[in-house]
Amino acid sequence: MAATMSTVVGLASSSLSGFSSPKKPCLSSGFLRSPVTARNPLRVAQASGGRFTCFQRDWLRRDLNVIGFGLIGWLAPSSIPAINGKSLTGLFFESIGTELAHFPTPPALTSQFWLWLACWHLGLFICLTFGQIGFKGRTEDYFQK
């Protein structure tokens, strides 16, 4: 019996028999650094395996101190009774209770709940954003004396 050599189409001409030696393809990956030094002046050395990136890998730089102090920093001023003797936090939580009283039915579009929800959360997110800028800016020396 004679051995026949058959080739599978689509597999880079690799043969099914052991008579021919397959060529090793040159593969490259984004995880491996190139041995050639790039001459791009914008490239940051050793960042993302030698590739230029606009943002740091940990761009969010999450810190629980910012979340904690930001929440306290928003709860304090939003709890001051400034709206007809009631606070924004009190009005928001009161409207939550009112809407939960008829739970399966969603709040109406004319409900005060939506106003208090939008105002309270807008204030919270503004406070958290400025807290992130201030806290991280100070710890990473963005603000010079």
DSSP file with accessible surface (Angstrom, degrees, kcal/mol):
  #  RESIDUE AA STRUCTURE BP1 BP2  ACC     N-H-->O    O-->H-N    N-H-->O    O-->H-N    TCO  KAPPA ALPHA  PHI   PSI    X-CA   Y-CA   Z-CA
    1    1 A M              0   0  241      0, 0.0     2,-0.4     0, 0.0     0, 0.0   0.000 360.0 360.0 360.0 132.4    0.0    0.0    0.0
    2    2 A A        -     0   0   92      1,-0.0     2,-0.4     0, 0.0     0, 0.0  -0.731 360.0-123.3 -96.2 140.2    1.3    3.3   -1.0
    3    3 A A        -     0   0   74     -2,-0.4     2,-0.4     2,-0.0    14,-0.0  -0.669  26.5-154.8 -81.9 130.3    0.9    6.3    1.3
    4    4 A T        -     0   0  120     -2,-0.4     2,-0.6     2,-0.0    -1,-0.0  -0.820   8.5-134.4-106.3 149.1   -0.9    9.2   -0.4
    5    5 A M        -     0   0  103     -2,-0.4     2,-0.4    12,-0.1    10,-0.0  -0.893  23.6-174.2-104.7 123.0   -0.5   12.8    0.6
    6    6 A S        -     0   0   61     -2,-0.6    10,-1.9     2,-0.0     2,-0.4  -0.929  10.8-149.6-119.0 143.5   -3.7   14.8    0.9
    7    7 A T  B     -A   15   0A  83     -2,-0.4     2,-0.6     8,-0.2     8,-0.2  -0.920  10.2-137.4-113.7 135.7   -4.0   18.5    1.6
    8    8 A V    >   -     0   0   50      6,-1.4     3,-1.1    -2,-0.4     6,-0.4  -0.801  23.4-130.6 -92.2 124.7   -6.8   20.2    3.4
    9    9 A V  T 3  S+     0   0  142     -2,-0.6    -1,-0.0     1,-0.2     0, 0.0  -0.556  87.6  27.3 -76.1 135.4   -7.9   23.4    1.8
   10   10 A G  T 3  S+     0   0   72     -2,-0.3    -1,-0.2     0, 0.0    -2,-0.0   0.345  93.7  92.9 100.1  -7.2   -8.2   26.4    4.1
   11   11 A L  S X  S-     0   0  102     -3,-1.1     3,-0.8     3,-0.1    -3,-0.1  -0.193 111.5 -89.6-111.3  42.6   -5.6   25.3    6.7
   12   12 A A  T 3  S-     0   0   98      1,-0.2    -3,-0.1     2,-0.0    -4,-0.0   0.896  79.6 -62.7  55.4  42.0   -2.7   27.1    5.1
   13   13 A S  T 3  S+     0   0  101     -5,-0.4     2,-0.3     1,-0.2    -1,-0.2   0.846  85.0 165.6  56.9  36.2   -1.8   24.1    3.0
   14   14 A S    <   -     0   0   42     -3,-0.8    -6,-1.4    -6,-0.4     2,-0.3  -0.671  28.7-135.5 -80.7 139.9   -1.1   21.9    6.0
   15   15 A S  B     -A    7   0A  28     -2,-0.3    -8,-0.2    -8,-0.2   -10,-0.0  -0.655   7.7-140.1 -97.0 155.3   -0.9   18.3    5.1
   16   16 A L  S    S+     0   0  121    -10,-1.9     2,-0.2    -2,-0.3    -9,-0.1   0.633  82.2  75.2 -86.2 -16.6   -2.5   15.4    6.9
   17   17 A S  S >  S-     0   0   26    -11,-0.4     3,-0.6     1,-0.1    -2,-0.2  -0.587  82.8-126.0 -94.6 162.0    0.5   13.1    6.5
   18   18 A G  T 3  S+     0   0   83     -2,-0.2    -1,-0.1     1,-0.2   -13,-0.0   0.268  87.6  93.4 -88.1  10.7    3.7   13.3    8.4
   19   19 A F  T 3  S+     0   0  148      2,-0.0     2,-0.4     0, 0.0    -1,-0.2   0.760  79.6  55.6 -78.3 -24.8    5.9   13.5    5.3
   20   20 A S  S <  S-     0   0   50     -3,-0.6    -5,-0.1    -5,-0.0     0, 0.0  -0.843  80.7-127.2-111.8 148.1    6.1   17.2    5.0
   21   21 A S        -     0   0  110     -2,-0.4     2,-0.1    -7,-0.0    -3,-0.0  -0.806  27.0-131.1 -92.9 123.7    7.2   19.7    7.6
   22   22 A P        -     0   0  104      0, 0.0     2,-0.3     0, 0.0    -8,-0.1  -0.448  19.9-118.6 -73.9 144.7    4.7   22.5    8.3
   23   23 A K        -     0   0  200     -2,-0.1     0, 0.0     1,-0.0     0, 0.0  -0.636  23.7-124.4 -80.0 140.5    5.9   26.0    8.3
   24   24 A K        -     0   0  198     -2,-0.3     2,-0.1     1,-0.0    -1,-0.0  -0.767  26.0-132.6 -86.2 122.3    5.5   27.9   11.5
   25   25 A P        -     0   0  101      0, 0.0     2,-0.9     0, 0.0    -1,-0.0  -0.425  17.2-117.1 -74.0 148.3    3.5   31.1   11.0
   26   26 A C        -     0   0  133     -2,-0.1     2,-0.4     2,-0.0    -2,-0.0  -0.774  38.5-170.5 -86.0 107.8    4.9   34.3   12.5
   27   27 A L        -     0   0  148     -2,-0.9     2,-0.3     2,-0.0    -3,-0.0  -0.803   6.1-165.3-101.9 143.2    2.2   35.4   14.9
   28   28 A S        -     0   0  120     -2,-0.4     2,-0.3     6,-0.0     6,-0.0  -0.915   2.2-164.2-125.1 156.1    2.1   38.7   16.7
   29   29 A S    >   -     0   0   56     -2,-0.3     3,-0.7     3,-0.1    -2,-0.0  -0.966  30.4-128.8-137.5 152.4    0.1   39.8   19.7
   30   30 A G  T 3  S+     0   0   36     -2,-0.3    21,-0.2     1,-0.2    -1,-0.1   0.628 108.5  63.1 -73.2 -13.0   -0.8   43.1   21.3
   31   31 A F  T 3  S+     0   0  181      2,-0.1     2,-0.4     0, 0.0    -1,-0.2   0.685  91.4  75.4 -85.6 -18.0    0.4   41.7   24.6
   32   32 A L  S <  S-     0   0  123     -3,-0.7     2,-0.2    18,-0.0    -3,-0.1  -0.760  82.9-123.5 -96.7 139.6    4.0   41.3   23.4
   33   33 A R        -     0   0  157     -2,-0.4    17,-0.1     1,-0.1    -2,-0.1  -0.566  26.8-114.1 -79.1 144.4    6.4   44.2   23.1
   34   34 A S        -     0   0   86     15,-0.4     4,-0.1    -2,-0.2    -1,-0.1  -0.542  12.2-139.5 -76.1 139.0    8.0   44.8   19.8
   35   35 A P  S    S+     0   0  131      0, 0.0     2,-0.4     0, 0.0    -1,-0.1   0.729  85.1  82.3 -71.9 -15.9   11.8   44.4   19.7
   36   36 A V  S    S-     0   0  109      1,-0.0     2,-0.5     0, 0.0    -2,-0.1  -0.720  85.7-125.5 -90.8 132.1   12.0   47.5   17.5
   37   37 A T        -     0   0  110     -2,-0.4     2,-0.1     1,-0.0    -1,-0.0  -0.648  23.4-131.2 -78.8 126.2   11.9   50.8   19.3
   38   38 A A        -     0   0   52     -2,-0.5    -1,-0.0    -4,-0.1     5,-0.0  -0.446   3.6-146.3 -75.4 149.3    9.2   53.1   17.9
   39   39 A R        +     0   0  239     -2,-0.1    -1,-0.1     3,-0.0    -2,-0.0   0.018  54.3 128.5-106.0  28.8   10.2   56.6   17.1
   40   40 A N    >   -     0   0   77      1,-0.1     3,-1.2     2,-0.0    -2,-0.1  -0.736  48.2-156.0 -85.5 119.6    6.9   58.2   18.0
   41   41 A P  T 3  S+     0   0  124      0, 0.0    -1,-0.1     0, 0.0    -3,-0.0   0.731  91.8  58.5 -70.3 -16.3    7.6   61.1   20.4
   42   42 A L  T 3  S+     0   0  119      2,-0.1     2,-0.2    -3,-0.0    -2,-0.0   0.616  80.5 108.5 -85.7 -12.5    4.0   60.8   21.8
   43   43 A R    <   -     0   0   70     -3,-1.2     2,-0.5     9,-0.1     9,-0.1  -0.449  65.8-137.9 -70.2 133.1    4.5   57.2   22.9
   44   44 A V    >   -     0   0   81     -2,-0.2     3,-1.5     7,-0.2     6,-0.2  -0.769  29.5-109.7 -89.0 130.1    4.7   56.7   26.6
   45   45 A A  T 3  S-     0   0   68     -2,-0.5     3,-0.1     1,-0.3    -1,-0.1  -0.361  94.4  -0.9 -65.1 135.0    7.4   54.2   27.5
   46   46 A Q  T 3  S+     0   0  122      1,-0.2     2,-0.5    -2,-0.1     3,-0.5   0.607  92.9 140.1  65.2  14.0    6.2   50.9   28.8
   47   47 A A  S X> S-     0   0   23     -3,-1.5     3,-0.7     1,-0.2     4,-0.5  -0.792  78.0 -15.2 -91.3 125.3    2.5   51.9   28.6
   48   48 A S  G >4 S-     0   0   35     -2,-0.5     3,-1.0     1,-0.2    -1,-0.2   0.889 129.6 -50.7  52.4  46.2    0.2   49.1   27.3
   49   49 A G  G 34 S-     0   0   25     -3,-0.5   -15,-0.4     1,-0.2    -1,-0.2   0.792 110.7 -47.8  69.8  27.0    3.0   47.0   26.0
   50   50 A G  G <4 S+     0   0   22     -3,-0.7     2,-0.3     1,-0.3    -1,-0.2   0.409 108.6 121.5  95.7  -3.9    4.7   49.7   24.0
   51   51 A R    <<  -     0   0  143     -3,-1.0    -1,-0.3    -4,-0.5     2,-0.3  -0.682  67.9-109.4 -92.6 150.9    1.6   51.0   22.3
   52   52 A F        -     0   0   95     -2,-0.3     2,-0.4    -9,-0.1    -9,-0.1  -0.604  39.2-179.2 -78.7 129.5    0.4   54.6   22.7
   53   53 A T        -     0   0   49     -2,-0.3    -9,-0.1     1,-0.1     4,-0.1  -0.974  28.0-146.5-128.4 148.7   -2.8   55.1   24.7
   54   54 A C  S    S+     0   0  106     -2,-0.4     2,-0.3     2,-0.1    -1,-0.1   0.790  83.1  41.6 -80.9 -31.5   -4.6   58.2   25.6
   55   55 A F  S    S-     0   0  158      1,-0.0     4,-0.1     2,-0.0     2,-0.0  -0.848  87.9-104.5-118.6 156.1   -5.8   57.1   29.0
   56   56 A Q    >   -     0   0  115     -2,-0.3     3,-0.6     1,-0.1     4,-0.1  -0.340  36.2-113.5 -69.2 158.1   -4.2   55.3   31.9
   57   57 A R  T 3  S+     0   0  216      1,-0.3     2,-0.9     2,-0.1     3,-0.2   0.904 118.0  44.4 -62.6 -40.8   -5.3   51.7   32.3
   58   58 A D  T 3  S+     0   0  101      1,-0.2    -1,-0.3     2,-0.1     3,-0.2  -0.549  74.1 155.9 -99.8  67.3   -7.0   52.5   35.6
   59   59 A W    <   +     0   0  171     -2,-0.9    -1,-0.2    -3,-0.6    -2,-0.1   0.801  68.2  53.1 -70.1 -27.3   -8.6   55.7   34.3
   60   60 A L  S    S-     0   0   93     -3,-0.2    -1,-0.2    -4,-0.1     3,-0.1   0.887  81.5-163.2 -75.7 -35.5  -11.4   55.7   36.9
   61   61 A R        -     0   0   52     -3,-0.2    -2,-0.1     1,-0.1    -3,-0.0   0.951  17.7-152.3  50.0  53.8   -9.1   55.4   39.9
   62   62 A R        +     0   0  177      4,-0.0     2,-0.4     2,-0.0    -1,-0.1  -0.321  19.7 179.3 -60.3 134.7  -11.9   54.3   42.1
   63   63 A D    >>  -     0   0   37     -3,-0.1     4,-1.3     1,-0.1     3,-0.5  -0.987  28.2-148.3-141.1 127.3  -11.5   55.2   45.7
   64   64 A L  H 3> S+     0   0  119     -2,-0.4     4,-2.6     1,-0.2     5,-0.2   0.744  96.8  66.9 -69.7 -21.6  -14.0   54.4   48.5
   65   65 A N  H 3> S+     0   0   81      2,-0.2     4,-2.9     1,-0.2     5,-0.4   0.910 100.1  49.8 -62.4 -40.7  -13.0   57.5   50.4
   66   66 A V  H <> S+     0   0    8     -3,-0.5     4,-2.4     2,-0.2     5,-0.2   0.923 111.7  47.8 -64.7 -42.8  -14.4   59.7   47.6
   67   67 A I  H  X S+     0   0   86     -4,-1.3     4,-2.2     2,-0.2     5,-0.2   0.943 115.9  44.2 -64.7 -45.6  -17.7   57.8   47.7
   68   68 A G  H  X S+     0   0   35     -4,-2.6     4,-2.3     2,-0.2     5,-0.2   0.958 119.0  40.3 -64.6 -50.9  -18.0   58.0   51.5
   69   69 A F  H  X S+     0   0  137     -4,-2.9     4,-2.8    -5,-0.2    -1,-0.2   0.858 114.9  53.9 -69.4 -33.5  -17.1   61.6   51.8
   70   70 A G  H  X S+     0   0    6     -4,-2.4     4,-1.2    -5,-0.4    -1,-0.2   0.911 109.5  47.3 -66.2 -40.7  -19.1   62.6   48.7
   71   71 A L  H  X S+     0   0   73     -4,-2.2     4,-2.8    -5,-0.2     3,-0.4   0.940 116.1  43.8 -66.2 -44.3  -22.2   60.9   50.1
   72   72 A I  H  X S+     0   0  113     -4,-2.3     4,-2.1     1,-0.2    -2,-0.2   0.915 111.2  55.9 -64.8 -40.2  -21.8   62.6   53.5
   73   73 A G  H  < S+     0   0   36     -4,-2.8    -1,-0.2    -5,-0.2    -2,-0.2   0.734 114.4  39.1 -65.9 -23.2  -20.9   65.8   51.8
   74   74 A W  H  X S+     0   0   42     -4,-1.2     4,-2.0    -3,-0.4    -2,-0.2   0.810 111.6  55.5 -93.4 -35.2  -24.2   65.7   49.9
   75   75 A L  H  X S+     0   0   61     -4,-2.8     4,-0.8    -5,-0.2    -2,-0.2   0.874 103.2  57.8 -65.2 -34.6  -26.4   64.4   52.7
   76   76 A A  H >< S+     0   0   66     -4,-2.1     3,-0.8    -5,-0.2    -1,-0.2   0.975 113.8  33.4 -63.5 -55.4  -25.5   67.2   55.0
   77   77 A P  H >4 S+     0   0   65      0, 0.0     3,-1.2     0, 0.0    11,-0.2   0.856 116.5  56.0 -72.6 -28.5  -26.6   70.2   52.8
   78   78 A S  H 3< S+     0   0    5     -4,-2.0    11,-2.3     1,-0.2    10,-0.7   0.611 101.3  60.2 -78.0  -7.3  -29.5   68.3   51.3
   79   79 A S  T << S+     0   0   60     -4,-0.8    -1,-0.2    -3,-0.8     8,-0.1   0.387  76.5 110.0 -96.6   2.1  -30.9   67.7   54.8
   80   80 A I  S <  S-     0   0  102     -3,-1.2     2,-1.7    -4,-0.2     8,-0.4  -0.652  79.4-120.1 -76.7 127.1  -31.2   71.4   55.6
   81   81 A P        +     0   0   87      0, 0.0     6,-0.3     0, 0.0     4,-0.2  -0.485  64.8 134.4 -71.4  90.1  -34.9   72.3   55.8
   82   82 A A        +     0   0   84     -2,-1.7     2,-0.8     4,-0.7     5,-0.2   0.542  47.6  74.6-115.7 -11.2  -34.9   74.9   53.0
   83   83 A I  B >  S-B   86   0B  63      3,-2.7     3,-1.6    -3,-0.2    -1,-0.1  -0.843 129.1 -41.0-111.2  95.7  -38.1   74.0   50.9
   84   84 A N  T 3  S-     0   0  167     -2,-0.8    -1,-0.2     1,-0.3    -2,-0.1   0.884 119.1 -48.8  53.1  41.1  -41.2   75.1   52.9
   85   85 A G  T 3  S+     0   0   62      1,-0.3     2,-0.3    -4,-0.2    -1,-0.3   0.567 123.0 100.3  79.5   6.6  -39.6   73.8   56.1
   86   86 A K  B <   -B   83   0B  94     -3,-1.6    -3,-2.7    -6,-0.1    -4,-0.7  -0.910  68.1-123.3-122.3 155.0  -38.6   70.5   54.6
   87   87 A S     >  -     0   0   21     -2,-0.3     4,-2.6    -6,-0.3     5,-0.2  -0.528  21.6-118.3 -92.7 161.4  -35.3   69.2   53.3
   88   88 A L  H  > S+     0   0   24    -10,-0.7     4,-2.5    -8,-0.4     5,-0.2   0.912 117.2  49.4 -63.0 -42.4  -34.6   67.9   49.8
   89   89 A T  H  > S+     0   0   10    -11,-2.3     4,-2.7     2,-0.2     5,-0.3   0.926 111.8  48.9 -63.2 -43.3  -33.7   64.5   51.3
   90   90 A G  H  > S+     0   0   31    -12,-0.4     4,-2.4     1,-0.2    -2,-0.2   0.914 112.3  47.9 -62.8 -43.2  -36.8   64.4   53.4
   91   91 A L  H  X S+     0   0   19     -4,-2.6     4,-2.2     2,-0.2    -1,-0.2   0.897 112.7  49.3 -64.8 -39.7  -39.0   65.3   50.4
   92   92 A F  H  X S+     0   0   11     -4,-2.5     4,-1.8     2,-0.2    -2,-0.2   0.953 114.5  43.2 -64.9 -49.0  -37.4   62.7   48.2
   93   93 A F  H  X S+     0   0  111     -4,-2.7     4,-2.1     1,-0.2    -2,-0.2   0.870 113.0  53.6 -67.3 -35.0  -37.7   59.9   50.8
   94   94 A E  H  X S+     0   0  100     -4,-2.4     4,-2.2    -5,-0.3    -1,-0.2   0.910 108.3  49.6 -64.0 -41.7  -41.3   61.0   51.6
   95   95 A S  H  X S+     0   0   12     -4,-2.2     4,-2.3     2,-0.2    -2,-0.2   0.846 107.0  55.6 -68.0 -30.6  -42.2   60.8   47.9
   96   96 A I  H  X S+     0   0   52     -4,-1.8     4,-2.2     2,-0.2    -1,-0.2   0.943 108.9  47.4 -63.4 -45.5  -40.6   57.3   47.7
   97   97 A G  H  X S+     0   0   44     -4,-2.1     4,-1.0     1,-0.2    -2,-0.2   0.904 111.1  51.3 -62.2 -39.8  -42.9   56.2   50.6
   98   98 A T  H  < S+     0   0   79     -4,-2.2     4,-0.5     1,-0.2     3,-0.4   0.911 112.4  45.5 -64.0 -42.1  -46.0   57.8   48.8
   99   99 A E  H >< S+     0   0   26     -4,-2.3     3,-0.8     1,-0.2    -1,-0.2   0.833 108.7  55.9 -72.8 -30.5  -45.2   56.0   45.6
  100  100 A L  H >< S+     0   0  105     -4,-2.2     3,-1.2     1,-0.2    -1,-0.2   0.705  91.1  74.7 -72.8 -18.0  -44.6   52.6   47.3
  101  101 A A  T 3< S+     0   0   86     -4,-1.0    -1,-0.2    -3,-0.4    -2,-0.2   0.827 108.0  31.8 -63.6 -31.1  -48.0   52.9   48.9
  102  102 A H  T X  S+     0   0   78     -3,-0.8     3,-1.2    -4,-0.5    -1,-0.3  -0.425  88.3 168.1-118.8  59.2  -49.5   52.0   45.5
  103  103 A F  T <   +     0   0  148     -3,-1.2    -1,-0.2     1,-0.3    -2,-0.1   0.781  62.7  51.6 -52.2 -52.1  -46.6   49.8   44.5
  104  104 A P  T 3  S+     0   0  118      0, 0.0    -1,-0.3     0, 0.0    -4,-0.1   0.860 100.8  73.6 -62.8 -24.5  -47.6   47.8   41.4
  105  105 A T  S <  S-     0   0   89     -3,-1.2    -3,-0.1    -6,-0.1     3,-0.1  -0.704  87.1-130.2 -86.1 127.9  -48.7   51.1   39.8
  106  106 A P        -     0   0   97      0, 0.0    -1,-0.0     0, 0.0     2,-0.0  -0.290  36.1 -81.9 -72.3 163.8  -45.7   53.2   38.7
  107  107 A P        -     0   0   33      0, 0.0     2,-0.0     0, 0.0    -8,-0.0  -0.357  49.0-112.1 -63.9 143.7  -45.5   56.9   39.6
  108  108 A A    >   -     0   0   57      1,-0.1     3,-1.5    -3,-0.1     6,-0.3  -0.336  22.7-115.5 -71.0 157.4  -47.4   59.2   37.3
  109  109 A L  T 3  S+     0   0  163      1,-0.3    -1,-0.1     4,-0.1     5,-0.0   0.769 117.4  53.6 -66.0 -23.3  -45.5   61.6   35.1
  110  110 A T  T 3  S+     0   0  132      4,-0.0    -1,-0.3     3,-0.0     2,-0.1   0.406  83.8 120.6 -91.7   4.6  -47.0   64.6   37.0
  111  111 A S    X>  -     0   0   25     -3,-1.5     3,-0.9     1,-0.1     4,-0.6  -0.382  69.0-132.2 -70.5 144.3  -45.8   63.1   40.4
  112  112 A Q  H 3> S+     0   0  108      1,-0.2     4,-2.2     2,-0.2     5,-0.3   0.687  97.1  83.3 -67.0 -17.1  -43.4   65.2   42.5
  113  113 A F  H 3> S+     0   0   28      1,-0.2     4,-2.8     2,-0.2    -1,-0.2   0.895  86.5  52.8 -53.6 -43.3  -41.3   62.1   42.9
  114  114 A W  H <> S+     0   0  103     -3,-0.9     4,-2.4    -6,-0.3    -1,-0.2   0.884 108.5  49.7 -65.9 -37.2  -39.6   62.7   39.6
  115  115 A L  H  X S+     0   0   84     -4,-0.6     4,-2.6    -3,-0.2     5,-0.2   0.948 114.6  43.2 -65.2 -47.8  -38.6   66.2   40.5
  116  116 A W  H  X S+     0   0   38     -4,-2.2     4,-2.6     1,-0.2     5,-0.3   0.893 113.9  52.3 -67.4 -37.0  -37.1   65.2   43.9
  117  117 A L  H  X S+     0   0   52     -4,-2.8     4,-2.2    -5,-0.3     5,-0.3   0.945 112.8  43.6 -62.2 -47.7  -35.4   62.2   42.3
  118  118 A A  H  X S+     0   0   58     -4,-2.4     4,-2.4    -5,-0.2     5,-0.2   0.935 117.0  45.6 -66.0 -44.6  -33.8   64.3   39.6
  119  119 A C  H  X S+     0   0   54     -4,-2.6     4,-2.2    -5,-0.2     5,-0.2   0.926 114.4  47.3 -65.5 -44.5  -32.7   67.1   42.0
  120  120 A W  H  X S+     0   0   21     -4,-2.6     4,-2.1    -5,-0.2    -2,-0.2   0.940 116.8  42.2 -65.3 -45.0  -31.4   64.8   44.7
  121  121 A H  H  X S+     0   0   59     -4,-2.2     4,-2.8    -5,-0.3     5,-0.2   0.869 111.3  55.0 -73.1 -34.5  -29.4   62.6   42.3
  122  122 A L  H  X S+     0   0  111     -4,-2.4     4,-2.3    -5,-0.3     5,-0.2   0.950 110.7  46.4 -60.8 -46.1  -28.1   65.5   40.3
  123  123 A G  H  X S+     0   0   13     -4,-2.2     4,-2.3    -5,-0.2    -2,-0.2   0.904 112.4  51.0 -61.7 -40.9  -26.7   67.1   43.4
  124  124 A L  H  X S+     0   0   18     -4,-2.1     4,-2.7     1,-0.2    -2,-0.2   0.946 111.5  46.4 -63.5 -45.5  -25.2   63.8   44.5
  125  125 A F  H  X S+     0   0  116     -4,-2.8     4,-2.3     2,-0.2    -1,-0.2   0.870 111.9  50.9 -69.8 -34.1  -23.4   63.2   41.2
  126  126 A I  H  X S+     0   0   81     -4,-2.3     4,-2.6    -5,-0.2     5,-0.3   0.935 111.8  48.3 -64.8 -43.0  -22.1   66.8   41.1
  127  127 A C  H  X S+     0   0   36     -4,-2.3     4,-2.2    -5,-0.2    -2,-0.2   0.916 112.8  47.7 -64.4 -41.4  -20.8   66.4   44.6
  128  128 A L  H  X S+     0   0   43     -4,-2.7     4,-2.4     2,-0.2    -1,-0.2   0.887 111.4  51.3 -66.7 -37.3  -19.1   63.0   43.8
  129  129 A T  H  X S+     0   0   81     -4,-2.3     4,-2.4     2,-0.2    -2,-0.2   0.952 113.4  42.9 -65.7 -49.0  -17.6   64.4   40.6
  130  130 A F  H  X S+     0   0  144     -4,-2.6     4,-2.8     1,-0.2     5,-0.2   0.863 112.9  54.7 -66.3 -31.8  -16.0   67.4   42.4
  131  131 A G  H  X S+     0   0   27     -4,-2.2     4,-2.9    -5,-0.3     5,-0.4   0.914 108.6  48.1 -65.1 -41.2  -15.0   65.1   45.2
  132  132 A Q  H  X S+     0   0   48     -4,-2.4     4,-2.0     2,-0.2     5,-0.4   0.927 113.9  46.9 -64.6 -43.9  -13.2   62.8   42.8
  133  133 A I  H  X S+     0   0   93     -4,-2.4     4,-1.9     1,-0.2    -2,-0.2   0.948 118.7  40.4 -63.3 -47.8  -11.5   65.8   41.1
  134  134 A G  H  X S+     0   0   32     -4,-2.8     4,-1.9     2,-0.2    -2,-0.2   0.934 118.3  44.3 -68.9 -46.0  -10.4   67.3   44.4
  135  135 A F  H  X S+     0   0   66     -4,-2.9     4,-2.2    -5,-0.2    -3,-0.2   0.950 120.9  38.4 -67.4 -48.8   -9.4   64.2   46.3
  136  136 A K  H  X S+     0   0   35     -4,-2.0     4,-2.0    -5,-0.4    -1,-0.2   0.856 113.7  56.7 -71.6 -33.7   -7.5   62.6   43.5
  137  137 A G  H  <>S+     0   0    0     -4,-1.9     5,-3.1    -5,-0.4     6,-0.8   0.894 110.7  44.3 -63.2 -37.1   -6.1   65.9   42.4
  138  138 A R  H ><5S+     0   0  199     -4,-1.9     3,-1.0     3,-0.2    -2,-0.2   0.917 114.2  47.7 -74.6 -41.0   -4.6   66.5   45.8
  139  139 A T  H 3<5S+     0   0   79     -4,-2.2    -2,-0.2     1,-0.2    -1,-0.2   0.794 117.3  42.8 -72.1 -24.9   -3.2   63.0   46.2
  140  140 A E  T 3<5S-     0   0   68     -4,-2.0    -1,-0.2    -5,-0.2    -2,-0.2   0.183 113.3-115.0-106.4  16.8   -1.6   63.0   42.8
  141  141 A D  T < 5 +     0   0  114     -3,-1.0    -3,-0.2     1,-0.1    -4,-0.1   0.868  66.1 143.1  56.5  45.2   -0.3   66.6   43.0
  142  142 A Y      < +     0   0  125     -5,-3.1     2,-0.7    -6,-0.2    -4,-0.2   0.814  63.1  64.0 -76.7 -30.5   -2.3   68.1   40.2
  143  143 A F  S    S-     0   0  123     -6,-0.8     2,-0.3    -9,-0.1    -1,-0.1  -0.847  77.7-157.9 -99.6 114.0   -2.6   71.3   42.3
  144  144 A Q              0   0  156     -2,-0.7    -2,-0.0     1,-0.1    -6,-0.0  -0.667 360.0 360.0 -90.3 148.2    0.7   73.0   42.8
  145  145 A K              0   0  250     -2,-0.3    -1,-0.1     0, 0.0     0, 0.0  -0.344 360.0 360.0 -79.8 360.0    1.3   75.4   45.7
